[in-house]
Amino acid sequence: MFTSDFKWKKNTMPKSKDLNLPIMSLSEVEKAKTFHKSFPQYKETPLVDLKEMAKFLKIGRVSVKDESYRFGLNAFKVLGGSYAIGRHIAEELHKDISEVNYDYLTSEELIKDLGNVVTFFSATDGNHGKGVAWAANKLHQKCVIYMPKGSTVRRLRAIQDENAIATIEEFNYDDCVRKAAAESAKIPHSVVIQDTAWEGYEKIPAWIMQGYGTMASEACDEYNERPTHVFVQAGVGSLAGGVVGYFANKYKDNPPKFIVVETSVADCLYKGAVKNTGEPEKVGGDMDSIMAGLCCGEPNITSWDILRNHATCFISAEDNVTRLGMRMLAAPIKGDTPITSGESGAVPFGALVSIMKDPKYAALKEELDLNENSKVLLFSTEGNTDPERYENIVWGGKER
């Protein structure tokens, strides 16, 4: 019943100087949270305590942060894109981010101060691009989005509905990132808002990670005690680096164990852990997984530095892991609140269930010290962002 497939690797990589951990300092995250609170659409998303599920899994506490309620966009990604846009405009105007809130960004005063409309370029499978497009639209700026091969038309239309120019390309996510950078370089008053960092492009991805910190900070406040284990999914690793960095700063003397979960077709972080040199690895080619939001083969070098220093374990998961998570969250044990968790949102929970119920992962269960005293925090980062696929998997019992 609980059979699913994944590989795992304990983190034994040599540590670096940890220069990027301050990016996710509590003070920096608080700046981002204050910025997000200025939006009229802001509302803290719920943390769902699955008390009956915890009993079933024989774990002390299992709580899931449900991002399907974020800004009405059904996913967390808008936190990063909106904050990076705010920080970029603030920098253009030589202002502090505290002076650049929603009211100012939507005012005639901004138009006069800025003197031009900015075009924001990005690459996405859907959620990040939709968040960037939504923020640009709300703030009366322009947006161009490139989507990788295999992206669904429904997700394309959702981005276009935010007045963005968006196209599905004939290559993978990482090549879409390169196209966004190349096209942005040709257009005056434009900038790339991308959640992956590379040599020479580190500032904006750091702002995006700090934007994700709003979700981590909310979860920490709602959880109201130190979790012993934090499960988080990863594509390029910006979310994972943001969450791990925040909690590593919050509990410096006694951090939780951090379990990072990827799709097996784009498991660059896992492969880096297996190589064990501390250097990041890359995965290329077509990436056929239902976890489209995690199909990113080149890691964010900033978040990689945080993860190599603080992650406990890396998991490379097949699609059946997230299908298990989606179905169990949608139909939990009587008494627990159901959670609508999409393909890229449910994989940490699927991994947790597999560890606790499938005997073939007994060694990992012991390695992570998961037991009746454990207090686990997970993030469901998207709802049914592709409703047809969600219904096929959860209601229809199909693979996609």
N, C-alpha and C positions, 0 to 999 in steps of 0.2 A: 504493500500500500504506500509506503513512504520511500520507495526506491527512487533515487535520483542520482545524478552523476556529476561529480566534480573532483578536481585535483586540488591539493593544498600544499603549501610550503610555509613552514615556520620561518620567521624573519631572523636570519643569522648574519645579515649583511654588516660589513664594517660601518661604523657611524661617521658622519661628517661633523663639521663644526656647528651644525644646527643654526646656520645664519638666517634661515627663513622662518623659523618659529615666531619671531616677533611680529611678523606680518599678521598673525592671528592672535595678537595680544588682546586682552579683555577690553582695553581702552579703544583699540581700533575697531573692534566689533561693535562696541557701544556707539561709535560714530555712525556706523552703517545702520544700526537699529533705529537710531534717532531719525536718520534720513528717511527710512521706510515708514516710520510712524507718521511722517508729515503727509503721506499720501492718503486721500480720503478713502481709498479702497483697502487700506491696511486693517487687518484683523488677525490676531494671533491664531494660528492653525491649531487644531486639537491634538493633544497627546492621548492616545487611547490605551488604557490599561486593560490588557487581556488576562483577567484574573483566572478565569476557568482554563484558558489555554496554558497558562503558567503551571497550573496543577497537572494538566494532562502531560506536559513536557517535563514535569518534575523539576521546575526552575522556580526560584523564589519570586521573581517578578519579570514580566515581559510587557514592554510598552512600545507602542509604535507611533511615531510622529506622522500625522496624516496630512500631506501637502496637497491633497486634491482640492483643498479649500483656498489655496493661496491666490489672492487678488482676483478670484473668479476665473483663473487661467488653468486650473487643474494640474499645476506642477510648480515646483519650487524655483525653477531656473530664472524667473523674472527678478528674483532678489539680486542676483549677480549682475545681470545686464542693466537693470535700472540704476544700481549704485555706480557702476562704471561710467554710465552716461552722465550721471550727476557729477562725479569726480572729474571727468574730462571737461565738462562745461565750466566747472569751478576753476579748474586750472587755466583754461583759456581766458577767464576773466580775472585771474590773479586773486581769487577769493578762497576762503576756507569753506570746506564742505558744509559747515554749520550755517553758512550764509546762503546756501543754495538748496532750499527746500522746495517742495512741490508747488506751493503758491508762487514763489518767485520764478520757478522754471516754466510756469504756464502764464506768466504775466507779460504785459506789453513792455514793461521795464526790461525784461530779459532780451526781447527782440531789439530794443534800442541799444542795450549794452553789448550784445553779441555781434550785431551788425550783419549777420548772415545765418542761413540755415545750415546745420551740419548734416552730412550724410553718413550714417552708421552702417558699415559693412559687417557681415558675419557669415559663418558657415554653421550648419546645424542639421540634426536629424529631425528636429521639430520643436522641442520644448525651449531650448536656448534661443533659437531664432524667433519663436513666437514671443518670448519674453522681451527680447531686444526690440522687436517690431512694436509690441504693445507700448513699451516705455517711450520709444521714439514718437509714436503716434500721439500718445497722451501729452507729450511735451512739445508737439508741433515741429518735430524734426523729420528728416528723411531716413529711409532704411532700405538696404539691398541685402537679400539673403540668398545663399547658394546651399542647396540640399544634395546629399549624396545619392548615388544610385541605390535604388531599393526603397527610398522614402515613399510614403503613401501620399496619394493625391489629397486625401482628407487633411493631412497635416500641412501640405502645401497651401490648400485653400484657407486654413485657419490663419496662416501667416499673411496671406494676401488680403484677408479680411481686415487686417490692421494697417491697410494702406501701404504695405511694403511691396517692393518689387522682389519677387521670389521665383526661383526656377529649380527644377530637379536636374542635376547634371549626370553625366555618364561615367562618373568615377567616384572613388570613396571619399569618406569624410575628410581625411587628411589632405587630399588633393583639393577639396573644396576650400579648406582653410587657406591653402596656397593661392587659389584663385581670388579669394576675397582680399588677401593682402596685395596681390598684383593689381587688381582693379581699383582698389582704394587709392593706390599710389598715383593713379592717373587723374583723380578727381580732386579739385581744390576743396578745402573745408570738409574733408572726409577723414574717417578714422575707422580702424578695425576694432570691433568689440568681440574678442574671442576669449573663451575660457581655457585656452591652453597656452602655455608660455614656451618660447624658444629663445635662443641666444639673441639678445637685442630687443626682444619683445616680452618684457616681464612685468612692467608697471600695471598695465590694464588687467592682465590675468590676476594679479595680486588684489586689485580692487574687487574683482569678481568674487574671489575667494572670501574676501571680507564681507561682501554682500551675502554670501551663503552663511556667514557667521550669524546673521540674524536668526536663521532657523535653528542653529545649534544653541544659541543663547536662549531662545524661547523654550526649547526642549529641556535645557538644563534647569530653567526656572520651574517649568511644569513638573519635571521629574522630582525635584525637591529633595534629592539625596544623591550621593555619588553612585553612578552605575558601575558595576564591576566589569561589564562587557559592553562595547559599542560596536554594532555591525553597521557597515556603510558600503554602498555600492560605488563602483568607479568606472569611468570611461577614460578620459584623459587624466583623471585623478584630482581635479580641482575641488569637487565636492568633498571627496575623501580627505584631501589635504586640509581643507577648511574645517571640517568636523574634527578630525584628529588633532589639528593644531589648536583649535579652541579648547578642547577638553584636556589636552596636554598642558596648556597654560593654566586652565582652571584648577586642575588637580596635579600640580607640579610634583608634589612629594609622594603621591600615590595614584598615578593615572590608571584609568580603566585599561583592560585589554582591548585592543583595536583589531577587528577582523574586517579586512577589505575584500569585497566580492566583485569579480569581473565576469563578463561573458567570455567563454573559451575562445571565440573567434578573434578577440581583440585583447588578449590577456597580457599586455605589455608589462604591467606591474608585476604580475605573477612570474613572468619570464625573467624579469630583472632579479626577483628574489631567488629564483632557481639558479641563475648564473652566479649570484652571490658575490659579485665584485663591488657592488654599490653603484655601478654605472647603470643608467636607464637603458632599456631595450625597446625595440620597435617591432610592430607587427604590420605587415602590408597586405595588399590584395583585396579581393571582395570579401565582405564580412556579412555572412548570411546568418542572422540571429533575430529572433523576435525582440530581443533587448536592443532595439535600434539606438536608444539613447546612450548605450554603453559601447557602441561599435566605433571606438576610437583607438587607433593603434600606436599613436605616438604620445608619450606622457608629457604632461606639464612639468617642466624641469623644476619649477619652484615647489610644487606640491610633492614631487618625487623626493626632494630633499627632506621634507617633513615626514613622509611616509617611511623612508628607509631608516629614519632615526626612531620612529615611534610606533609603527604598525607592529602588531604581534604576529599576524598570520595573513597570508594572501590566498584567496580561493579563486580558482578558474572553473566557472560553472557552465554546464550545458543548459539548454533551454528548458529541459524538464524540471530543473530546480526552481525556476521562476514560475512555471505553470503550477507547480505544487503550492508555492507561496500565494499566487493569485487566488487559487480556488479555496484554500483554507482561510485566507483573510476575508474573502467574500461570504463564506459560510462557516463562521467560527462556532465554537461550542456555545450552547444555549446560555444566555446571560452576558455574553461578550458582545460588544458593538461591532457589527460588520464594517470592513474597510474596503472601499473600491480602490484596488491597487493595480496599476498597469504593469506592462511587461518589464520595464526598467525599474519599477518601484518595489516589486515583491521579492526580488531575488535574495536579499539578505534574510528575509523571513523564511524563504524556502530552504536556504542553507542551514539556518538554525534548526528547523524541524528535522532536516536530514541528519544533522549531527546528533540530535537527541534521540531519534527513533530508528535510525538505520545502523545495525551492528557493524557495518563495514567502516563506519567512521568513529568507532570506539576509541581508537588511539588519539584522534583529534579532540574528541570530547574530554579525554583525560588530560591531554596537553594543554587545553584551554581552561581546565578546571571548571567546567560547566556542570553545576549541580543544584541541589535544592536551596543553596545559599546565594546563588547567583542573581544579580539584578541586571537585566539586559535591556538596552535601549536600541531601537532600530528606526530607520527612516523609510517611509513609503513616499518616494519623491514625486510620484505622479499618480493621477487617477486614470480613468479610461480615456486617455488622450486620443486613442483610435478606437471608438466605440464598437465598430464592426469586428475588429480583431479581438477585442476584449470579450464580446459576446460569444464569438466562435470558441475561444479558449475556455471561458468560465461556464457558459451555459451549454455550448455545443460539444464540449469534451474534445475539441479538435486541437491540433498542434499549433495552428496559427490562424 
